[in-house]
Amino acid sequence: MCRWGVQLNILFNKLSFCLKCYRLIIVYPIKHRLIEMSIITDKDIAIVGGGPGGLTLARLLQMNGANVKVYERDVNSNARAQGATLDLHEESGLKALQEAGLMDAFKAKYRPGAERLCITDKTATILFQDEPRAEEEIFRPEIDRGPLQQLLLESLHPSTVVWDSHFVAMSQQNGAWKLEFKNGEHAFADIVIAADGANSKIRPYITPIKPFYSGVTVVEGAVYHSETAAPKIHKLMNGGKIFAMGDEKTLVVSSKGDGSLVFYTGCKTGEFWNRECGIDFSDKKQVLDWFKSEYIDWDSVWQELFENATLPFIPRPMYCMPLDQTWEPLSNLTLLGDAAHLMPPFAGEGVNMAMLDALELSKCLTGEDFTDVQQAIAAYEQEMRERAAETAGDSLASSDALHSADAIQFFLNIIS
């Protein structure tokens, strides 16, 4: 070989070596990413329900390159008033936000002071009241549901959420799902995840298991501009929440960042009391009369809530999924949050469990441990059911204890 040929050959070998290095530096991470995403690569994922669980899952999946749409029945993010303040726990809700890269956004929106707790008896006598705490001492920071929803929405790609998509039915077509909505629109997805809450319309496609009645019904109300509309309760609340207990009943009042409050009575009733009681819950006088009769020995200060509430009041029977529920995993359909493991709210775990579900499901779908989607769903559902059964058991026990003759002592023992 001539001198020029030798030099060209050496140059070619050097160039090949450089290209190989380039592939190691540039191409390998791309290939590694595709390995991680292999079981959902090129699959369209539909999340039905735009609550904290569904939106957290969408965020986590998009961070891993997944094709995700969230179908939400509300016409927009401001369509209805959001519920009470949520306390997020380090091992679940906050952990999910950390993994989603949203802790800075959370810290900008959470409400210091909202964690303050006031415990009273039925006469409004204060039995325990939190002292203000420094920010670093707050272990369960609280955030209003609306701001939490907003920070999650802002973290998603534009047009991820398809509003005004009230799910009505779905059917399998060529290995995928066709979803139909009340507005006449439809969509197709390779994988569907039900995040549509307590009255999930997708859950029956997975299992016929139904929840059972816990024995307690809540009546929910809201008061706007509480400082002027309900000044005595507002002062007692002190920017946080009140737990009042007595006569095997509860009354929980929670402040919100917009100056309003929400409240919840809790009474032992028959399962269908809200239908059979004859009360028109859009009639303030009827509901106030019921409260005076049912909470007959309670101080009149509590009536301030009912006299100034915005209509309508909402009765909510509290249900719970069987603790031993199980079903066979499907290849392209699963569920999270209340749709999976509805439980009474008296342990404060609902939103935290939904967000932890989102985190665990995203890991199963985007990791390298499973060769197909059905294996990933099976592993997620098994762990989720076990975890939820323990939490639901705690919630049921708390519900019973808070509506017992020893409720106040039970609560004081928890926080002491």
Buried (B, 14 or more C-beta within 10 A) or exposed (E): EEEEEEEEEEEEEEEEEEEEEEEEEEEEEEEEBEEBBBBBEEBBBBBBBBBBBBBBBBBBBBBBBBBBBBBBBBEEBEEEBBBBBBBBBEEBBBBBBEBBEBEEBBEEBBBBBBBBBBBBBBEBEEBBBBEEEEEEEBEBBBBBBBBBBBBBBEBBEEEBBBBBBBBBEBEEEEEBBBBBBEEEEBBEBBBBBBBBBBEBBBBEBBBEBEBEBBBBBBBBBBBBEBEEBBEBBBEBBBBBBBBBBBBBBBBBBBBBBBBBBBBBBBBBBEBEBBEEBEBEBEEBEBBBEBBBEBBEEBBEBBBBBBBBBEEBBEBBBBBBBEBEBEEEBBBBBBBBBBBBBBBBBBBBBBBBBBBBBBBBBBBBBBBEEBEEBBBBBBBBBEBBBEBBBEBBBBBBBBBBBBBBEEBBEBBEEEEE
